[in-house]
Amino acid sequence: MGWLRAAAEPTRLRLLGLCAGQDLSVCDLAQVLAQSEPRVSRHLRILTEAGLLERVRQGQWVHYRMAHGTPAANFARGLLGQLDRSDPSLVRDRQRARSQGKAGGGAVAASRLARELRAVLEVEMNPRPASVLFVGLEHPQLLEVARQSGRCAVLVHSRRAAQAVRAAAEGAQRMCRIAQAASSETLTPGDLQRMGQPFDAVVIDQITRAGGVSEALLGAARAALSVGGRLWLFERYESALPGSARVIEHPIARLRRRLVAAGLECRRIRPIEADGEHVLAAAAVPAQSSLVLERAS
């Protein structure tokens, strides 16, 4: 009954039909259905919780597709098999999905999460810094906030990520120095040290990193800041959960503690929810005690 209840709504039935044909993001589906992203997200959550759809990460986006190899998936495919494929609304949905895929060249425009993160920087990165270092940069659209900065550098962990950043930099008409980390698995303090001169702003965008950004990397990011510099950190809410079930600590409190341990003073942490993702956006500056120690040495 749970499967039938989840699918027994016109919009959710259309979503099932669309996701049976291809992987689509919330942004894609909202445009095809001409509905708001929050409304589509609610429908997708119901279908996903029922096991009819599954979420899959593709680069910086979260896409939805029909579940595979489960009783719920068999039910969904059987249900769609009973539909009239010539129904005008279903035909229109398929045509819109195909035309959107061609227009995007197989990739969607900026995800809603990318737009939310960029909006945070647009508001808080004021006045605009003269130099910006992006670390990770899982959302290349964030480069647009550095369009007025004199110097821009990006540190990524893979060749594929570097290619995505180059394409975004060309689109934003932004000259950037792009460097690849020594390891394809992670970014290290040594990678940050190779980036050279202090930066007025450091943006760490590693949403998918399991366990969150390490304190060592945060410490290296603090060292990369100039006097009066600012740091922004984006990471998944789940990454800030304590590793041991015996330790009870709220993710926001844990993130704040990690920033302090790295010699940073946390100015604010705000939760962001978009595209089915829960992200913590933190803003910090070098702690005054750390600056005093550096000057003394």
Sequence and secondary structure as in RCSB ss.txt:
>XXXX:A:sequence
MGWLRAAAEPTRLRLLGLCAGQDLSVCDLAQVLAQSEPRVSRHLRILTEAGLLERVRQGQWVHYRMAHGTPAANF
ARGLLGQLDRSDPSLVRDRQRARSQGKAGGGAVAASRLARELRAVLEVEMNPRPASVLFVGLEHPQLLEVARQSG
RCAVLVHSRRAAQAVRAAAEGAQRMCRIAQAASSETLTPGDLQRMGQPFDAVVIDQITRAGGVSEALLGAARAAL
SVGGRLWLFERYESALPGSARVIEHPIARLRRRLVAAGLECRRIRPIEADGEHVLAAAAVPAQSSLVLERAS
>XXXX:A:secstr
 HHHHHH SHHHHHHHHHHHHS EEHHHHHHHHT  HHHHHHHHHHHHHTTSEEEEEETTEEEEEE  SSHHHHH
HHHHHHTS TT HHHHHHHHHHHHHHHHTTTS SS HHHHHHHHHHHHHS S  SEEEEES S GGGGGGGTT S
EEEEEESSHHHHHHHHHHHHHTT   EEEE S SS   HHHHHTT S EEEEEEE TT TT S HHHHHHHHHTE
EEEEEEEEEEEGGGGS SSTT    HHHHHHHHHHHTTEEEEEEEEEEETTEEEEEEEEEE HHHHHHHHH 
